[in-house]
């Protein structure tokens, strides 16, 4: 244990004080120095002695203690503010979900009517009584078919590009999705291979990839990005093509999509299935 030794002193003939030799001393441990300083300060004050060298550290200690107390108070206040904000955020999310659910319930009959109209439209397209553009117009106006999270839909044409994709969806998180529509009569698979993709599907996938890459390239330009309102790093892509009237065809297409990352291939029947599932959730 480290100690400090205090020696008794004697006055010499030269009127100076020197430590006496011998065993006339005592030792104090370092861990008691603080207590001794406190005792000395109180002792000095009792007799009216000024000890600025001893009082200054005490003032510093008091100031540091005050700052520490203030910091603890601020920390507690910030923690309380954070808890309050988290509670408010959770309430906002709940209210938003409740509002969406209520809006959906209020319009469930209209949604069911939309599904019936879309089914009829697909039949007319297959009979060539309606055009592909009619399907595009319908889905552009009824974007909820792709999901209730989409709040913005508009046709897009990247500046400087000759390619126009059908329309562009944006969800509440700001994530963009490019929608490319092909004919319901287009084939999805070939008959030669279980998971063989038709030439039309292959070309359409390449087209959608080009649209995504074009969007990414133009989004790097601040001016073009401002004009086109393209601010995401990488949009997603939906390719809607063909029909899957049998369950096994839908399962095959799900397997194909499991190998894709940023693109999903949907048949018109799968779009209808998404819409029906949404109606069931509302009900």
BASE-490959 format. One record per atom (N, C-alpha, C, O): x, y, z. Coordinates in steps of 0.2 Angstrom, whole numbers, plus 5000, padded with zeros to 4 digits. Example, Ala and Ser with C-alpha at 12.3 -4.5 7.8 and 13.67 -1.06 7.14 Angstrom:
// BASE-490959
506649725039/506249785039/506649845039/507149835042/506449895035/506849955036/506450005039/506750065040/
***
This chain:
// BASE-490959
500449945000/500050005000/500450065000/500950075004/500350114995/500750174995/500550225001/499950225002/501050255003/500950305009/501250365008/501750375004/501050415012/501450475013/501750485020/501350475024/502350495021/502650505027/502650575030/502950615026/502450585036/502550655039/503050645044/503050605049/503550685044/504150685049/504050755053/503850805051/504250735059/504350795064/504950845062/505450815060/504850905063/505350955061/505650985067/505350995072/506251015067/506651045072/506951115069/507151115063/506951165073/507251225071/507951225073/508151215078/508351245068/509151245068/509351315071/508951365071/509951315072/510251385074/510251435068/510351495070/510151415062/510151455056/509351475055/509251505050/508951465060/508251485060/507851455054/507451485051/508051385053/507751355047/507451285050/507651265055/506951265047/506651195049/506851145045/506851145039/507051085048/507351025045/506950965048/506850965054/506850915044/506550855047/507050825052/507650815051/506850795058/507250765063/507350695060/506950665058/507950675062/508050605060/507850555065/507750575071/507750495063/507450445068/506850425067/506550425061/506450395072/505850365070/505250405072/504650385073/505350475073/504850515075/504450545068/504450605067/504150495065/503650515060/503150465059/503150415063/502650475055/502050435054/501850435047/502050485043/501550385045/501350375038/500650375037/500250355041/500350405031/499650405030/499550375023/499950385018/499050335022/498950305015/498650355011/498350395013/498750345004/498550384999/497750394999/497450444998/497450335001/496650335001/496350385006/495750395006/496850405011/496550445016/496750525015/496550565019/497050535009/497250605008/496650655008/496650705010/496150625004/495550665003/495250685010/495050745011/495250635014/494950655021/495350705025/495050745028/496050695024/496450745028/496350815025/496350865029/496350815018/496250885016/495550915018/495550975020/495050875018/494450905021/494450925028/494250985030/494850885032/494950905039/495350975040/495151015044/495850975036/496251035036/495851095034/495951155037/495451095029/495051145026/494551165032/494551225033/494251125035/493751135041/494151165046/493951215050/494751145048/495151165053/495351235052/495351285056/495551255046/495751325044/495251365044/495251425047/494651345042/494051395042/493851405050/493651465051/493951355054/493751365061/494151425064/493851465068/494751435062/495151485065/495251545061/495651585062/494851545055/494851605051/495451605047/495651665044/495851555045/496351555041/496151545034/495651505033/496451575029/496351565022/496751515019/497451525020/496451475015/496851425012/496651415005/496351365003/496851465001/496551464994/496851404990/496451374985/497451374991/497651324988/497251254989/497151214985/496951254995/496451204997/495751214994/495451164993/495551274995/494851294993/494751284985/494151274983/495251304981/495151304974/494951234971/494451224968/495251174973/495051114971/494351094974/493951064970/494151124979/493451104982/492951144978/492451114976/493151204975/492651244971/492551204964/492051204961/493151184962/493151144956/492651084956/492351064952/492751044962/492350984963/491651004963/491250964960/491451064967/490751084967/490451094960/489951074959/490851134956/490651144949/490551084945/490051084941/491051044945/490950974942/490350934944/490050904940/490250934951/489650904953/489050934950/488550904949/489051004950/488451034947/488351014940/487751004938/488851014936/488851004929/488650934928/488250914924/488850884932/488650814932/487850804933/487550774930/487650844939/486950844940/486550864934/486050844933/486750924931/486350954926/486350904920/485850894916/486950864918/486950824913/486550764914/486150734910/486450734921/486050684922/485250704921/484850664918/485150764923/484450794922/484250794915/483750774913/484750824911/484650824903/484550754900/484150744896/484950714903/484950644900/484250614901/483950584897/484050624908/483350594909/482750624905/482350594903/482850694904/482350734900/482350704893/481850694890/482950694890/483050664883/482750594883/482350584878/482850554888/482550484888/481850494888/481450454885/481550534892/480850544892/480550564886/480050544884/480950614883/480650644876/480650584871/480250584867/481250544871/481250494866/480750444867/480450414862/480550424873/479950374875/479350404872/478950374870/479250474873/478650504871/478550504864/478050494861/479150524860/479150514853/479050454850/478650444845/479350394853/479150334851/478450314852/478150274847/478150334857/477450324858/477050354853/476550324851/477150424852/476850454847/476850424840/476450424836/477550404838/477650374831/477150304831/476850294826/477150274836/476750204836/476050224835/475650194832/475850274839/475150304838/474950324831/474450304828/475450364828/475350384821/475250324816/474850314812/475750274817/475650214813/475050174814/474750154809/474850174820/474150134821/473650174818/473150144815/473650244819/473050284816/473050274808/472550274805/473650274805/473750264798/473450204796/473050194791/473650144799/473350084798/472650074798/472250054794/472350104804/471650104805/471350144800/470750124797/471650204798/471250244792/471250204786/470750204782/471850174784/471850134778/471350074778/471050064773/471350044784/470849994784/470150014784/469649984780/469950074787/469350104787/469150124780/468550114777/469650154776/469450174769/469350114765/468950114761/469750064766/469650004762/468949974763/468649954759/468749974770/468049944771/467549984768/467049954766/467650054768/467150094766/467050084758/466550104755/467550064755/467550054748/467549984745/467749964739/467449934750/467549864748/467049844742/467249804738/466449874742/465949854737/466249884730/466149844725/466549944731/466849974724/467449924722/467449914716/467849904727/468349864725/468149794722/468449774717/467649764724/467349704722/467049714715/467149674710/466749774714/466549794707/467149804702/467049784696/467649834704/468249834700/468549764698/468749764692/468549724703/468749654701/468349624695/468549594691/467649624696/467249604691/467349634684/467349604679/467449704684/467549734678/468249714675/468249714669/468749704679/469349684676/469349614673/469649604668/468949574677/468849504674/468549504667/468749474662/468049544667/467649554660/468149584655/468149564649/468549634657/469049664652/469549614649/469649624643/469749574654/470249524651/469949474646/470249454641/469349464647/468949414642/468849454636/468949424631/468749514636/468649554630/469349564626/469349564620/469849574630/470549574627/470649514623/470949514618/470549454627/470649394624/470249384617/470549354612/469649404617/469249404611/469449454606/469149464601/469949494608/470149554603/469649604602/469649644598/469149614607/468649664607/468949724611/468649784610/469449714615/469749774618/470549774617/470749724615/470849824618/471549834616/471949834623/471749834628/472649814622/473049814628/473049884631/473149884638/472949934628/472950004631/472350014636/472450044640/471849974634/471249974639/471449944646/471249974651/471849894645/472049864652/472549904655/472449914661/472949944652/473449984655/473050044658/473250064664/472550074655/472150124657/471850104664/471750144669/471550044664/471150024669/471650014675/471450034681/472149984675/472649964680/472950034683/473050044689/473050084678/473350144680/472850184685/473050214690/472150174683/471650204687/471550164694/471250194699/471650104694/471450064699/472150024702/472249964702/472650074704/473250044706/473250004712/473749964714/472750004716/472649964722/472749884720/472849844724/472649874714/472749804711/473449774713/473549714714/473949824713/474649804714/474749804722/475349784724/474349834726/474449834733/474249904736/474249954732/473949904742/473649964745/474250014747/474050064749/474849994747/475350034749/475550094744/475950134745/475350084738/475550134732/475050194733/474450184732/475350254733/474950314733/475050354727/474750404726/475550334723/475750384717/475750334711/476150284711/475450354705/475550324699/475550374693/475050414693/476050364689/476050414683/476450384678/476950344679/476250394671/476750374666/477350404666/477450464668/477950374665/478550404665/478950394658/478850344655/479350444656/479750444651/480450474652/480450534652/480950444654/481550474656/481850514650/481750504644/482050574652/482250624648/482850594643/483350564646/482850604637/483350584632/483250504630/483650484626/482750474633/482650404631/482050394627/481550434627/482050354622/481550344617/481050294620/480550274617/481250254625/480850204628/480350234633/480550264637/479750214632/479250234637/478950174641/478650124637/479050164647/478750104650/478050124652/477850184653/477650074654/476850094654/476650134660/476350184659/476850124666/476850174672/477250154678/477550104678/477250204682/477750204688/477350214694/477050254695/477450164699/477150164705/477650184711/478250174710/477350224716/477750234721/477450224728/476850244728/477750194732/477350174739/477550224744/477850274743/477250224750/477250274755/477950274758/478150324761/478450234756/479150234758/479550274753/480150284754/479250284747/479650314742/479950264737/480350284733/479850204738/480150154734/479750154727/479150144727/480050154722/479750154715/479750094712/480150044713/479250074708/479150014705/478950024697/478450064696/479250004693/479150014686/478649954684/478849894685/478049974680/477649924678/477649914671/477549964667/477749854668/477749844661/477149794659/477249734662/476749814655/476149764654/476249744647/476349774642/476149674646/476049644640/475349614639/474949624643/475249584633/474549554632/474449494636/474849454638/473749484639/473549424642/473649364638/473749314641/473649374631/473649314627/474449294626/474549234623/474849334628/475649314627/475749254632/475549244637/476149204629/476349144632/476949164638/477349204637/476849124643/477349134649/477949084648/478549094648/477649024647/478148964647/478148934640/477648934636/478648894638/478648854632/478448784634/478448764640/478248744629/478048674630/478648624630/478648564632/479248654628/479848604628/480148594635/480548544635/480048644640/480448634646/479948654651/479548704651/479948624657/479548644663/479548714665/479048744666/480148734665/480248804667/480548854662/480848904663/480448824656/480748864650/480248924649/479648924648/480548984648/480249044647/480149054640/480549044636/479549084638/479349094631/479849154628/480049194632/479949154622/480349204619/480049274620/480449324622/479349284620/479049344622/479249364629/479349424630/479249324634/479349334641/480149354641/480249404645/480549324638/481249334638/481449404636/481749444639/481149424630/481249494627/480949544632/481249594633/480349534635/480049574639/480449594646/480449644648/480749534648/481149544654/481749584652/481949634656/482049574647/482649624645/482449694644/482749734646/481849704641/481549774640/481449804647/481649864648/481149764652/481049794659/481749814662/481849864666/482249764661/482949774664/483249844661/483549884665/483149854655/483349914652/483049974655/483350024656/482349974656/482050024659/482250044666/482350104667/482449994670/482650004676/483350034676/483550084680/483750004672/484450034671/484450104669/484850154671/483950124664/483950194662/483750234667/483950294668/483250214671/483050254677/483550264682/483650324684/483950214683/484550224688/485050274685/485350314688/485150264678/485650314675/485450384676/485850434677/484850394674/484550464674/484450494681/484450554682/484350444686/484250474693/484950494696/484950534701/485450484693/486150504695/486250584693/486650614696/485850604688/485850674687/485350714691/484750694691/485550764695/485150794699/484650834695/484050834698/484750864690/484250904686/483750854683/483150874683/483950804680/483450754677/483050724682/482450714682/483450704688/483050684694/482550724696/481950704698/482650794696/482150844699/481550844694/481050844696/481750844687/481250854682/480750784682/480150794682/481050734682/480750664682/480450644689/480050594689/480650674694/480450654701/480650584702/480350544705/481250564700/481550504701/482150514707/482650534705/482050484713/482550494718/482750434721/483050434726/482450374719/482650314722/483350284719/483450304713/483750244722/484350224719/484150164714/484450164709/483750124716/483550064711/482850054712/482650024717/482450064706/481750044707/481649974706/482049934703/481049944708/480849874707/480549874700/480349924697/480349814698/480049804692/479549744692/479649694695/478949764689/478349714689/478249704681/478149754678/478349644679/478149624672/477449584672/477449534675/476949614669/476249584669/476149554662/476149594657/476149484662/476049454655/475649384656/475749354661/475249374651/474949304650/474449294656/474249334660/474249224655/473749204660/474049144663/474449104660/473849124669/473949064673/473349044676/473149054682/472949004672/472248984674/472248924678/471748904682/472848884678/472948824683/473348844689/473848884688/473248804694/473648824700/474348804699/474848834702/474448744695/475148724694/475548784690/476148784691/475248814686/475548874682/475748924687/476248954686/475348944691/475448994696/476048974701/476549014702/476048914703/476648884707/477348884703/477848904705/477248874696/477848874692/478148944692/478748954692/477648994691/477849064690/478149084697/478649124697/477949064703/478249074709/478949054710/479349084713/479048994707/479748964707/480149014703/480749024705/479949034697/480349074693/480549144697/481049164697/480049174700/480149234704/480649224710/480949274712/480649164712/481149154718/481849164716/482249164720/481949154709/482649164707/482749234704/483349254702/482249274705/482349344703/482449394709/482149374714/482749454708/482849494714/482449554714/482049574718/482549594709/482249664708/481649664704/481249714703/481549604700/480949604696/480549544698/480749494700/479849554697/479349504698/478949494692/478749544689/478849434690/478349414684/477749394687/477649354690/477149434685/476549424687/476049404681/476049444676/475649354681/475149344676/474549394678/474549414684/474149404673/473549434675/473049404680/472749434684/473149334680/472749304685/473049314692/472749314697/473749324693/474049334699/473849404701/473849414707/473849454697/473549524699/472849514702/472749544707/472449474698/471749464701/471849434708/471449454712/472249384709/472349354715/472549394721/472249394726/473049444719/473249494724/472649534726/472549554732/472249554721/471649594722/471149564727/470849594732/470949504725/470549464729/470749454736/470349454741/471449434737/471749434744/471649494748/471549494754/471749554744/471649614748/470949624750/470849644756/470449604746/469749614748/469549564754/469249584759/469849504754/469749454760/470049484766/469749484771/470649524765/470949554771/470449604774/470449614780/470249644770/469749704772/469149674775/468849704780/468949614773/468249584775/468349554782/467949524785/
***
